Amino acid sequence: MRLPKLTPASARAALVLGFVILTIMIFVIMIMRPDLAENDLFKTLSQAVIVQGLIGLAAAFYFTANDDGPPPDRRD
């Protein structure tokens, strides 16, 4: 099985999907184990994942957004 070619657009899509799944997993853990919401270590780690992930995602999108030109065979 051959994997599809990784382009900047598909890399960003995979990054967003992974980040959304990770965030949902953190919220599910908080729902399943409400006692963790009182734990300072869990609060710090979940805040770091969510907040720093958003900042990193925005920065990655900003610095790679101009890489999506037309395909090489369709330049006009």
Number of C-alpha atoms within 10 A of each C-alpha: 3 4 5 7 8 10 11 15 14 12 12 17 12 13 16 16 12 12 17 15 12 16 17 12 12 18 14 12 13 17 12 10 10 11 9 14 15 10 10 10 11 14 14 10 12 18 14 12 15 16 12 12 18 15 11 12 15 11 12 13 16 10 9 12 13 9 10 10 8 9 7 7 6 6 7 5
